[in-house]
Amino acid sequence: GFLEDGILVQDISRTRRRYLGSWTFPWDVTAVLPTELLCLLPGVPRVPGVPAARANRCLRVPRLFEAFDRCETRTGCPNAFRMAKLMLYLLLGIHWHGCFYFALSARLGLGVDPWVCPSFSRLLRRYLHSFYFSTLVLATVGDTPAPRREEEFLFLTAGFLLAVLGFATITGSISTVIVDLSTAASAFYPDAGPVRRYLRAWGAGGRLEGRVERWHQHLRAQRKLPAEREVLQHLPRGLRAEVAASVHLATLRRVGLFRSWEHGVLRQLVLRLRPQVFGPGEFVCRRGDVGREMYFIREGRLAVVAEDGVTQLAVLGEGLYFGEISLINIKGNMAGNRRTANILSIGYSDLFCLGKEDLEEVLAEFPCARAAMEAKGRELLLRMGQLNTGAEAAALAAEAEAEQWLQGLEVALEGLQTQAARLLAQLEA
């Protein structure tokens, strides 16, 4: 399957079309071609030619690493999986070393001296002896027969150097690697353990616990980092703005509201945005709730649903924003600071959240943006029947009257200042 809007698609026909059009398809086909049949051609050596003819199987290595990465992000015991993967690497290295040892022994002659592999009649016994010999060499035990030929000296020396430089380093730092990986993961992603223990303590596990676990798995699999502020909090404000802008500025420019804004303003705005991820079927906001923030859609799709929570009235996609009606003061708004619609996440949706105080700071600096947001909000309120045109007209009239009073006060104040200046000049004279 593959992910679409954060939901796993398992339809066979869609998966087939997507796979056949990807770059991995010719790579996988090349990896499974029966190239060992070339050994049947006249003049090609039989047994020695088989390993070289099967070299295309090594093209499966990227798939192996991809499977390891996916298993590591989905398993409930990542440390145990890393330990098993490391042991697999060690066994594979010993196996390859044993194969080279047996090939060298076959070239020098099986059983010609104590160092080479004895000429056992059973093939399994030969393999076990070669594997045991390689284990002693790569584990730097050193309890091996003394070499007598130049090839034996060179092979044993190379094996000891490989063990010192490679195997000893890997096995000696395994605990450090696990600790570092756990520390790095906890720095970017929240820990699901406390939430699971909390639900189990109150007997509220089951389906809710599964949703929490899937949400954490989605964060790790898609590399969503909700703890950005905690990670960047120790940087200076200017450098923090540079780092945040380098990550999110391209996404902000896809939002229609920000396309005409200056680069410097977006750099400051990006520090006020908080990334949030909502799961499938989760309500971002409900009608009637008090609005304290607005949202910008970074990835995913959201549906405007009716009161039944099922009927979709509209679908919001990447680059759109919502929730500003309950934050800005639109004259005649009968809903006040309450939400006017139910917004439901269809799949996993990645949003930017902007608080009310931060929005007020931004709109105070950019009246054009305020006017555009108020115009859109007024249009939505008219469509929903939540705009009282009489109250809007009265508010506009009251605002105009207050503006006139303010202008009159300014004129009177200027007159008083002029008279005070004249009196001061007469007093000094």
WOZILIN-V504872 format. One record per residue. N is the residue number from 0. PHI is phi in whole degrees, -180 to 180 (999 if undefined). OMEGA is omega in whole degrees, -180 to 180 (999 if undefined). D_FIRST is the distance of its C-alpha to the first C-alpha in whole Angstrom. Layout:
# WOZILIN-V504872
N;PHI;OMEGA;D_FIRST  N;PHI;OMEGA;D_FIRST
This chain:
# WOZILIN-V504872
0;999;177;0  1;-147;-176;4  2;-93;173;7  3;-138;-173;10  4;59;179;13  5;80;-179;12  6;-107;-179;10  7;-74;178;6  8;-95;-178;5  9;-118;177;5  10;-68;-172;7  11;-66;-177;8  12;-67;179;10  13;-67;178;9  14;-65;179;6  15;-64;-180;9  16;-63;-179;11  17;-68;-178;10  18;-72;-179;10  19;-66;178;13  20;-92;-179;14  21;-92;-180;13  22;-76;-179;16  23;-76;-178;14  24;-63;177;15  25;-63;178;18  26;-64;-179;18  27;-68;179;17  28;-63;178;19  29;-63;-177;22  30;-72;-176;21  31;-108;178;21  32;-63;-178;24  33;-78;-177;27  34;-69;179;29  35;-68;176;31  36;-68;177;33  37;-64;179;35  38;-67;179;37  39;-81;180;38  40;-70;179;40  41;-64;177;44  42;88;179;45  43;-96;180;42  44;-62;-173;42  45;-74;-172;41  46;-69;-179;40  47;-63;-177;40  48;-84;-176;38  49;-65;-179;35  50;-60;179;33  51;-67;-180;34  52;-70;180;32  53;-97;-178;29  54;-66;179;29  55;-66;177;26  56;-65;179;24  57;-66;177;24  58;-68;177;22  59;-81;-177;19  60;-59;177;20  61;-59;177;18  62;-66;178;15  63;-64;179;17  64;-65;177;18  65;-65;177;14  66;-65;177;14  67;-62;-179;17  68;-63;-179;16  69;-68;178;13  70;-65;-178;15  71;-67;179;18  72;-80;-176;16  73;-106;-177;15  74;-74;177;18  75;-83;179;21  76;-127;-176;23  77;-65;-179;23  78;-66;177;26  79;-65;178;26  80;-66;178;23  81;-65;177;25  82;-63;179;28  83;-64;179;26  84;-65;178;24  85;-65;178;28  86;-64;177;29  87;-63;177;27  88;-61;180;28  89;-64;179;32  90;-64;179;32  91;-66;178;30  92;-64;177;33  93;-66;179;35  94;-62;179;34  95;-62;179;34  96;-63;177;38  97;-64;178;39  98;-66;177;38  99;-64;179;40  100;-65;180;43  101;-68;178;43  102;-64;177;43  103;-67;178;46  104;-64;179;47  105;-65;179;47  106;-72;180;48  107;-78;-178;51  108;117;-178;52  109;-67;176;51  110;77;-179;53  111;-75;176;56  112;-150;-177;56  113;-65;-174;55  114;-79;-177;52  115;-76;-179;50  116;-68;177;48  117;-64;-178;50  118;-89;176;50  119;-69;179;49  120;-76;-179;49  121;-90;-180;45  122;-67;179;42  123;-62;179;41  124;-65;177;44  125;-64;-180;44  126;-65;-180;40  127;-63;178;41  128;-66;179;44  129;-65;179;42  130;-65;179;39  131;-65;180;42  132;-62;179;44  133;-67;177;41  134;-64;178;41  135;-63;-178;44  136;-71;-175;44  137;-74;174;41  138;-87;179;42  139;55;176;45  140;-73;175;47  141;84;-179;49  142;-86;-179;51  143;-123;176;51  144;-60;-179;53  145;-70;178;55  146;-72;-178;54  147;-126;-179;57  148;-112;180;56  149;-63;179;55  150;-61;180;51  151;-67;178;51  152;-62;-179;52  153;-63;-179;50  154;-63;-179;47  155;-68;178;48  156;-65;178;48  157;-63;178;45  158;-65;179;43  159;-66;178;45  160;-64;177;44  161;-62;180;41  162;-66;-178;41  163;-68;-174;43  164;-81;-174;41  165;-106;-172;37  166;-66;-180;37  167;-64;179;40  168;-66;-178;38  169;-66;-177;35  170;-69;-180;36  171;-76;-177;38  172;-107;-177;36  173;-64;180;33  174;-67;179;35  175;-66;180;35  176;-63;-179;31  177;-65;179;30  178;-64;180;32  179;-65;178;32  180;-64;179;28  181;-66;179;28  182;-66;180;31  183;-64;-180;29  184;-67;-180;26  185;-69;179;28  186;-73;-176;30  187;-107;-173;27  188;-117;176;25  189;-70;-180;27  190;-89;-179;27  191;-81;-176;25  192;-60;-180;28  193;-59;-180;31  194;-67;179;29  195;-63;179;28  196;-64;179;32  197;-65;180;33  198;-66;179;31  199;-68;180;32  200;-64;180;35  201;-97;177;36  202;69;-178;34  203;-114;-178;31  204;-79;179;28  205;76;-174;26  206;-64;-180;23  207;-66;178;25  208;-64;177;24  209;-65;177;20  210;-64;178;20  211;-63;-179;22  212;-66;179;20  213;-66;178;17  214;-65;178;19  215;-67;178;20  216;-65;179;16  217;-66;179;15  218;-59;-178;18  219;-74;-177;18  220;-67;-179;14  221;-96;177;15  222;57;173;19  223;-87;-175;21  224;-118;-180;24  225;-75;-176;26  226;-99;-177;29  227;-68;-178;30  228;-64;179;34  229;-67;-179;34  230;-72;-175;33  231;-97;-172;35  232;-67;-177;38  233;-86;178;41  234;-80;173;41  235;-63;-172;43  236;-61;180;43  237;-64;179;43  238;-68;177;40  239;-63;177;38  240;-67;178;38  241;-64;-179;37  242;-65;-179;34  243;-65;-180;33  244;-68;179;34  245;-64;-179;32  246;-91;-168;29  247;-115;-174;29  248;-65;178;31  249;-62;178;29  250;-70;-179;27  251;-65;-178;30  252;-70;175;32  253;-79;177;29  254;-79;-176;31  255;-58;-178;33  256;-67;-172;36  257;-100;-173;36  258;-65;-178;36  259;-97;-178;40  260;-85;-178;40  261;-74;-178;42  262;-64;-178;40  263;-64;180;42  264;-69;178;42  265;-64;177;38  266;-63;177;38  267;-78;-180;40  268;-69;-176;38  269;-65;178;35  270;-74;-178;36  271;-89;-178;37  272;-81;178;33  273;-118;178;31  274;-73;177;27  275;-140;-180;26  276;-120;179;22  277;-114;-178;22  278;-86;179;19  279;-62;178;18  280;76;-178;21  281;-97;180;23  282;-81;174;26  283;-76;175;27  284;-154;180;31  285;-118;-180;33  286;-65;-179;36  287;98;178;39  288;-71;177;38  289;-74;-178;40  290;-87;179;38  291;-121;178;38  292;-155;174;36  293;-116;-172;34  294;-129;173;30  295;-118;-176;29  296;-82;177;25  297;-90;177;24  298;-146;176;20  299;98;180;18  300;-133;178;20  301;-128;-177;22  302;-114;169;24  303;-88;-172;28  304;-110;178;28  305;-78;-177;32  306;-67;179;33  307;-75;179;31  308;78;-177;28  309;-122;-176;26  310;-67;-180;28  311;-91;178;27  312;-92;179;29  313;-162;179;28  314;-125;180;25  315;-104;-178;25  316;-119;-176;23  317;-62;177;23  318;94;179;27  319;-93;179;29  320;-141;-179;31  321;-155;178;32  322;92;-177;34  323;-78;-176;37  324;-65;-178;40  325;-80;-179;40  326;-104;-179;41  327;-92;-175;43  328;-89;177;47  329;-96;-177;47  330;-66;-179;50  331;87;180;50  332;-74;-178;47  333;-76;180;47  334;-82;-179;44  335;66;178;46  336;-98;179;43  337;-94;176;41  338;-69;-177;37  339;-108;-178;37  340;-154;174;34  341;-98;-179;31  342;-112;-177;28  343;-119;177;24  344;-81;-179;21  345;-75;174;18  346;-115;172;16  347;-82;-175;16  348;-116;179;19  349;-105;-174;21  350;-121;168;25  351;-106;-179;28  352;-110;178;31  353;-124;-178;35  354;-71;-176;38  355;-65;-179;41  356;-64;178;43  357;-65;178;41  358;-65;179;41  359;-63;178;44  360;-63;-179;45  361;-68;-177;43  362;-69;177;44  363;-66;179;48  364;-83;-176;48  365;-129;180;46  366;-66;178;48  367;-65;177;46  368;-65;177;43  369;-62;-179;44  370;-63;180;46  371;-66;180;42  372;-68;178;41  373;-66;179;44  374;-66;179;44  375;-66;179;40  376;-63;178;41  377;-65;178;44  378;-65;179;42  379;-67;180;39  380;-65;177;42  381;-63;-180;44  382;-66;-179;41  383;-91;-179;41  384;72;-179;44  385;-106;-178;44  386;-112;178;47  387;-91;-177;51  388;-65;178;52  389;-65;178;56  390;-65;178;55  391;-65;179;53  392;-64;179;57  393;-63;179;59  394;-66;177;57  395;-65;178;57  396;-65;178;61  397;-63;178;61  398;-67;178;59  399;-65;178;61  400;-64;178;64  401;-64;178;63  402;-66;177;63  403;-65;177;66  404;-60;-179;68  405;-67;177;66  406;-63;177;68  407;-63;178;71  408;-65;178;71  409;-65;178;70  410;-64;179;73  411;-63;179;75  412;-65;177;74  413;-63;178;75  414;-63;178;78  415;-63;178;79  416;-64;178;78  417;-64;179;80  418;-64;179;83  419;-65;178;82  420;-64;178;82  421;-63;179;86  422;-60;-180;87  423;-66;179;86  424;-67;177;88  425;-64;-180;91  426;-65;180;91  427;-69;178;91  428;-68;999;93
